[in-house]
Amino acid sequence: KAMATTETAVASASNQSRNDAGGGGGGAAASTSESESETKQRNLREKDNNTRREKLLRILNNSLVDIEELKTACWGGIPQDLRPICWQLMLGYLPSQTSSWQDVVHCKRKAYRELLRTHYEVSNSRKSEEELAILRQIAIDAPRTEPSVKLFSKSALQRSLIRILYIRACTHPSSGYVQGLNDVLTPFLHVFLSRVFPGEMGTWDVDSIHDDKLIDIEGDCYWCFCKLMDRVEDMYTRGQPGIRRCVKAMEVLLKRVDGDLFAHMEKEGLELIHFTVRWFNCLIMRELPFGLVCRLWDTYISEGENFHSFVVFVALSLLVSFSEKLQTMDFQEMIMHLQKLPTSDWTSKELEMVLSEAFLWHTVFQDTKL
């Protein structure tokens, strides 16, 4: 039996959403002048991207996808057009058997619609006081979502944010809804919308999508969001014990990898809990420009069950990258610096350095009880 190409398999997994909307290309114009060094670096990046794409296509173009091999290949980044299918596979939304993809997607989207009818579309008189309070809080937080990205202020995505977050809160009462989850959801909306809108995010006319078709995209987002949250559930339950463990583990690690910075912070009276609760609450995504977040999440999702511990090493690596500067500051200066890190002009180069360092320390300390 002839094996379907990856493109065909991907289409069968999302054939309902591929025709949801059109979009335009775009992007910044290339610089008219480019040094020989820049040209060489760009060519190397393109070669690396092509090699990565070929490897991923070889893995995906099988009747049975090797998920562990896929995770290894995705750790260093995923091309944008392959990211949706790779995330769905690594999170367990899709099975490894490609012939089942279309049926699974159909069933999952149907199940999401049923959740909408059961929890969201019922009248307020049939919702409990607790549910109404959650819905009101989500409605307050939704407009504050990732303010640097206009896409998420669009009315269509505001509705999507509210629906997905509310349904998850209803179906996961132990964690419910916690402020910050609205930001954690955004990478999924961006990635699954990228299937139907080619080009730069700023060109996407999401308000043109019919609600019925947008709900299919919501369904994909909802199930993948739930799969990811299952790995970090205790970071969002009452008292957020998972975050407290992350902060404690990071303190132990900081003493070992950068004792000078730890001593300086201690001398100034600065504790990790003063700023890292915010970091962990949004899985560090608010500390980076949104353009790098999906790349960060390629690695997060590739880590599988290790994600919960790996995020501690990412936070540690991020903090230590500013060590030299922080050691010249007093308490107030450090707090201001760490609550608004100067990363707005970061590129993938800086992120890759943080991830490489995090990987190194994760490997070194993997057998250490934290």
Backbone hydrogen bonds, N-H to C=O, Kabsch-Sander energy under -0.5 kcal/mol:
donor,donor_aa,acceptor,acceptor_aa,energy
9,A,5,T,-2.3
10,V,6,T,-3.1
11,A,7,E,-2.1
12,S,8,T,-2.2
13,A,9,A,-1.5
14,S,10,V,-1.1
14,S,11,A,-0.5
17,S,14,S,-1.0
18,R,14,S,-1.6
19,N,15,N,-0.5
20,D,17,S,-1.7
39,T,35,S,-2.4
40,K,36,E,-2.2
41,Q,37,S,-2.4
42,R,38,E,-2.7
43,N,39,T,-2.5
44,L,40,K,-2.2
45,R,41,Q,-2.4
46,E,42,R,-2.4
47,K,43,N,-2.3
48,D,44,L,-2.6
49,N,45,R,-2.7
50,N,46,E,-2.4
51,T,47,K,-2.3
52,R,48,D,-2.5
53,R,49,N,-2.6
54,E,50,N,-2.4
55,K,51,T,-2.1
56,L,52,R,-2.4
57,L,53,R,-2.8
58,R,54,E,-1.9
59,I,55,K,-1.7
60,L,56,L,-2.9
61,N,57,L,-2.1
62,N,60,L,-1.6
65,V,96,S,-2.9
67,I,65,V,-1.0
70,L,66,D,-2.2
71,K,67,I,-2.5
72,T,68,E,-2.0
73,A,69,E,-2.1
74,C,70,L,-2.0
75,W,71,K,-1.2
77,G,74,C,-2.2
82,L,79,P,-1.2
83,R,79,P,-1.2
86,C,82,L,-2.1
87,W,83,R,-2.9
88,Q,84,P,-2.3
89,L,85,I,-1.9
90,M,86,C,-2.7
91,L,87,W,-2.2
92,G,89,L,-0.9
93,Y,88,Q,-1.7
94,L,88,Q,-1.8
98,T,63,S,-1.8
98,T,96,S,-0.8
100,S,97,Q,-1.7
101,W,98,T,-1.4
104,V,100,S,-2.4
105,V,101,W,-2.8
106,H,102,Q,-2.1
107,C,103,D,-2.4
108,K,104,V,-2.8
109,R,105,V,-2.4
110,K,106,H,-2.0
111,A,107,C,-2.4
112,Y,108,K,-2.1
113,R,109,R,-1.9
114,E,110,K,-1.7
115,L,111,A,-1.9
116,L,112,Y,-2.2
117,R,113,R,-2.1
118,T,114,E,-2.4
119,H,115,L,-2.7
120,Y,115,L,-0.7
120,Y,116,L,-1.1
121,E,116,L,-3.0
126,R,123,S,-1.7
127,K,124,N,-1.3
132,L,128,S,-2.4
133,A,129,E,-2.1
134,I,130,E,-2.1
135,L,131,E,-2.5
136,R,132,L,-2.3
137,Q,133,A,-2.1
138,I,134,I,-2.5
139,A,135,L,-2.2
140,I,136,R,-1.6
141,D,137,Q,-2.3
142,A,138,I,-2.7
144,R,141,D,-1.6
145,T,142,A,-1.6
149,V,146,E,-2.3
150,K,148,S,-0.6
152,F,149,V,-1.1
153,S,150,K,-1.9
154,K,151,L,-1.4
158,Q,154,K,-2.2
159,R,155,S,-2.0
160,S,156,A,-1.8
161,L,157,L,-2.9
162,I,158,Q,-2.1
163,R,159,R,-2.6
164,I,160,S,-2.7
165,L,161,L,-2.4
166,Y,162,I,-2.1
167,I,163,R,-2.4
168,R,164,I,-2.4
169,A,165,L,-2.0
170,C,166,Y,-2.1
171,T,167,I,-2.2
172,H,168,R,-1.4
175,S,172,H,-1.2
176,G,172,H,-3.3
181,L,178,V,-2.3
183,D,180,G,-0.6
184,V,180,G,-1.7
185,L,181,L,-1.7
186,T,182,N,-0.6
186,T,183,D,-0.8
188,F,185,L,-1.0
189,L,185,L,-1.4
190,H,186,T,-2.6
191,V,187,P,-2.6
192,F,188,F,-2.6
193,L,189,L,-1.8
194,S,190,H,-1.5
195,R,192,F,-0.5
196,V,193,L,-1.4
197,F,193,L,-1.6
203,T,200,E,-2.0
204,W,201,M,-1.7
206,V,204,W,-1.2
208,S,205,D,-1.7
209,I,206,V,-1.6
213,K,210,H,-0.9
214,L,210,H,-2.4
215,I,211,D,-2.0
216,D,212,D,-0.6
216,D,213,K,-0.6
217,I,213,K,-1.1
218,E,214,L,-2.5
219,G,215,I,-2.4
220,D,216,D,-1.7
221,C,217,I,-2.4
222,Y,218,E,-3.5
223,W,219,G,-2.2
224,C,220,D,-1.9
225,F,221,C,-2.9
226,C,222,Y,-2.5
227,K,223,W,-2.0
228,L,224,C,-2.3
229,M,225,F,-2.6
230,D,226,C,-1.9
231,R,227,K,-0.6
231,R,228,L,-1.4
232,V,228,L,-0.5
232,V,229,M,-1.0
233,E,230,D,-0.5
235,M,232,V,-2.1
236,Y,233,E,-2.1
238,R,174,S,-0.7
240,Q,237,T,-2.8
242,G,234,D,-3.1
244,R,240,Q,-1.6
245,R,241,P,-2.2
246,C,242,G,-1.9
247,V,243,I,-2.4
248,K,244,R,-2.2
249,A,245,R,-2.7
250,M,246,C,-2.5
251,E,247,V,-1.8
252,V,248,K,-1.9
253,L,249,A,-2.2
254,L,250,M,-2.7
255,K,251,E,-1.7
256,R,252,V,-0.9
256,R,253,L,-0.5
257,V,253,L,-2.5
258,D,254,L,-2.4
262,F,258,D,-2.2
263,A,259,G,-2.6
264,H,260,D,-2.2
265,M,261,L,-2.6
266,E,262,F,-2.5
267,K,263,A,-2.4
268,E,264,H,-1.9
269,G,265,M,-0.7
269,G,266,E,-0.8
270,L,265,M,-2.8
271,E,269,G,-0.6
274,H,271,E,-1.7
275,F,272,L,-1.8
276,T,272,L,-3.0
277,V,273,I,-0.5
279,W,275,F,-1.1
280,F,276,T,-3.1
281,N,277,V,-2.3
282,C,278,R,-1.4
283,L,280,F,-1.4
284,I,279,W,-3.5
285,M,282,C,-1.9
287,E,284,I,-1.2
288,L,285,M,-1.2
292,L,289,P,-2.4
293,V,289,P,-0.5
293,V,290,F,-1.2
294,C,290,F,-0.7
296,L,292,L,-2.1
297,W,293,V,-2.5
298,D,294,C,-1.5
299,T,295,R,-1.1
300,Y,296,L,-2.2
301,I,297,W,-2.8
302,S,298,D,-1.6
303,E,299,T,-1.5
303,E,300,Y,-0.7
304,G,301,I,-1.3
306,N,303,E,-2.2
307,F,304,G,-1.7
310,F,306,N,-2.8
311,V,307,F,-2.1
312,V,309,S,-0.8
313,F,309,S,-1.0
314,V,310,F,-1.9
315,A,311,V,-2.1
316,L,312,V,-2.4
317,S,313,F,-2.5
318,L,314,V,-2.5
319,L,315,A,-2.4
320,V,316,L,-2.6
321,S,317,S,-1.5
322,F,319,L,-1.6
323,S,320,V,-1.9
326,L,322,F,-2.6
327,Q,323,S,-2.0
328,T,325,K,-1.6
329,M,326,L,-1.8
334,M,330,D,-2.6
335,I,331,F,-2.5
336,M,332,Q,-2.2
337,H,333,E,-2.2
338,L,334,M,-3.0
339,Q,335,I,-1.9
340,K,336,M,-0.7
343,T,341,L,-2.3
346,W,343,T,-2.2
351,L,347,T,-1.6
352,E,348,S,-2.8
353,M,349,K,-1.6
354,V,350,E,-1.9
355,L,351,L,-2.7
356,S,352,E,-2.5
357,E,353,M,-2.2
358,A,354,V,-2.3
359,F,355,L,-2.5
360,L,356,S,-2.2
361,W,357,E,-2.5
362,H,358,A,-2.5
363,T,359,F,-2.1
364,V,360,L,-2.3
365,F,361,W,-2.8
366,Q,363,T,-0.7
368,T,365,F,-1.8
370,L,368,T,-0.6
